[in-house]
């Protein structure tokens, strides 16, 4: 009977520590884009993507962010092409109205897509971090009362 109690206590403690292993994700602007960290450990883009795709609350906004970033890249390519068109017309002394409107419009739409992608990425990370504390897990907390000092399970 004593061995069963010890085994049960060890199981509860190890289960508690397994539930506490998930940590919040933070992002900081870096030289080549955002850098993601979990505690002091730097995460790669693939690791963050895997974590976000496994989270049910953050998955929708993360996917939306990736699609909007792709749209921003496409409009960025259109902007690059229209800028080359503008410079080419400038060298040839041809009308600049159409390439100028195309460059300005594609740049504006691309910037809007990137802004929305960053907003959804931030919201996905915030939702993921917010959901970490709302699980159905329990934790051990130290407690003391008239019976002595010990550990209590909090749900």
C-alpha positions as CSV (number, residue, x, y, z in Angstrom):
1,X,0.0,0.0,0.0
2,X,2.9,2.4,0.8
3,X,4.5,1.7,-2.6
4,X,1.2,2.6,-4.3
5,X,0.9,5.9,-2.5
6,X,4.5,6.8,-3.4
7,X,3.9,5.8,-7.0
8,X,0.8,8.0,-7.1
9,X,2.6,11.0,-5.7
10,X,5.4,10.6,-8.1
11,X,2.9,10.3,-11.0
12,X,1.0,13.5,-9.9
13,X,4.2,15.5,-9.5
14,X,5.6,14.4,-12.9
15,X,2.3,15.1,-14.6
16,X,2.2,18.6,-13.1
17,X,5.7,19.3,-14.3
18,X,4.8,18.1,-17.8
19,X,1.9,20.5,-17.9
20,X,4.1,23.4,-16.8
21,X,6.6,22.9,-19.6
22,X,4.7,25.1,-22.1
23,X,6.0,28.6,-22.0
24,X,4.9,31.8,-23.6
25,X,6.3,32.9,-27.0
26,X,7.7,36.4,-27.4
27,X,8.8,38.0,-30.6
28,X,11.3,40.8,-31.1
29,X,12.2,42.7,-34.3
30,X,15.5,41.4,-35.8
31,X,17.8,42.3,-38.6
32,X,16.1,39.8,-41.1
33,X,12.6,39.8,-39.7
34,X,11.1,38.8,-36.4
35,X,12.9,36.6,-33.9
36,X,10.9,34.3,-31.7
37,X,11.9,33.2,-28.2
38,X,10.5,30.8,-25.7
39,X,12.1,31.8,-22.3
40,X,15.7,32.5,-23.3
41,X,15.7,29.9,-26.1
42,X,15.5,31.2,-29.7
43,X,13.0,29.4,-31.9
44,X,13.3,28.9,-35.6
45,X,10.4,29.9,-37.9
46,X,9.6,26.2,-38.4
47,X,9.3,25.6,-34.7
48,X,7.0,28.6,-34.2
49,X,4.9,27.5,-37.1
50,X,4.6,24.0,-35.7
51,X,3.6,25.3,-32.3
52,X,1.0,27.7,-33.8
53,X,-0.5,25.1,-36.0
54,X,-0.9,22.7,-33.1
55,X,-2.7,25.4,-31.0
56,X,-6.4,25.4,-31.8
57,X,-7.0,29.0,-30.6
58,X,-4.1,30.5,-32.6
59,X,-4.2,28.4,-35.8
60,X,-6.8,30.4,-37.7
61,X,-5.1,33.7,-37.2
62,X,-1.7,32.2,-37.9
63,X,-2.9,30.8,-41.2
64,X,-4.5,34.1,-42.1
65,X,-1.3,35.9,-41.3
66,X,0.7,33.6,-43.6
67,X,-1.8,34.1,-46.5
68,X,-1.7,37.9,-46.0
69,X,2.1,37.9,-46.0
70,X,2.1,35.9,-49.2
71,X,-0.3,38.5,-50.7
72,X,2.0,41.2,-49.5
73,X,4.9,39.5,-51.2
74,X,3.0,39.2,-54.5
75,X,2.1,42.9,-54.5
76,X,5.7,43.7,-53.6
77,X,6.8,41.8,-56.7
78,X,4.2,43.8,-58.7
79,X,5.6,47.0,-57.2
80,X,9.1,46.0,-58.1
81,X,8.1,45.4,-61.7
82,X,6.2,48.6,-61.9
83,X,9.1,50.6,-60.5
84,X,11.4,49.1,-63.2
85,X,8.7,50.0,-65.7
86,X,8.7,53.6,-64.3
87,X,12.5,53.9,-64.5
88,X,12.5,52.5,-68.0
89,X,9.8,55.0,-69.2
90,X,11.8,57.8,-67.4
91,X,14.9,56.9,-69.4
92,X,13.0,56.8,-72.7
93,X,11.1,60.0,-72.1
94,X,7.7,58.2,-72.3
95,X,4.6,58.9,-70.3
96,X,5.0,58.2,-66.6
97,X,1.3,58.3,-65.5
98,X,0.5,54.5,-65.8
99,X,3.7,53.2,-64.2
100,X,3.5,55.8,-61.4
101,X,-0.1,54.9,-60.6
102,X,0.8,51.1,-60.7
103,X,3.8,51.5,-58.5
104,X,2.0,53.7,-56.0
105,X,-1.1,51.4,-55.9
106,X,0.8,48.1,-55.6
107,X,3.0,49.6,-52.9
108,X,0.0,50.8,-50.9
109,X,-1.9,47.5,-51.3
110,X,1.3,45.5,-50.4
111,X,1.9,47.6,-47.3
112,X,-1.7,47.0,-46.2
113,X,-1.3,43.3,-46.7
114,X,1.9,43.3,-44.6
115,X,0.4,45.4,-41.9
116,X,-2.6,43.0,-41.6
117,X,-0.3,40.0,-41.6
118,X,1.8,41.4,-38.7
119,X,-1.4,42.2,-36.8
120,X,-2.8,38.7,-37.2
121,X,0.6,37.2,-36.3
122,X,0.7,39.3,-33.1
123,X,-2.9,38.3,-32.3
124,X,-2.1,34.6,-32.9
125,X,0.9,34.8,-30.5
126,X,-1.2,36.6,-27.9
127,X,-4.0,34.1,-28.2
128,X,-1.6,31.2,-27.8
129,X,0.0,32.9,-24.7
130,X,-3.3,33.7,-23.2
131,X,-4.6,30.1,-23.7
132,X,-1.6,28.6,-21.8
133,X,-3.1,29.5,-18.4
134,X,-6.6,28.4,-19.3
135,X,-6.0,24.7,-19.6
136,X,-7.9,22.0,-17.6
137,X,-4.7,21.0,-15.8
138,X,-3.9,21.3,-12.2
139,X,-0.9,22.5,-10.3
140,X,0.7,21.9,-6.9
141,X,1.0,24.9,-4.6
142,X,2.6,25.1,-1.2
143,X,0.1,25.5,1.6
144,X,0.1,25.7,5.4
145,X,-2.8,25.4,7.9
146,X,-3.4,24.1,11.4
147,X,-2.5,20.6,10.2
148,X,1.0,21.6,9.0
149,X,2.8,22.5,5.9
150,X,2.3,20.6,2.6
151,X,1.3,20.7,-1.0
152,X,-2.2,21.3,-2.3
153,X,-3.7,20.5,-5.7
154,X,-5.3,23.5,-7.4
155,X,-7.6,23.0,-10.3
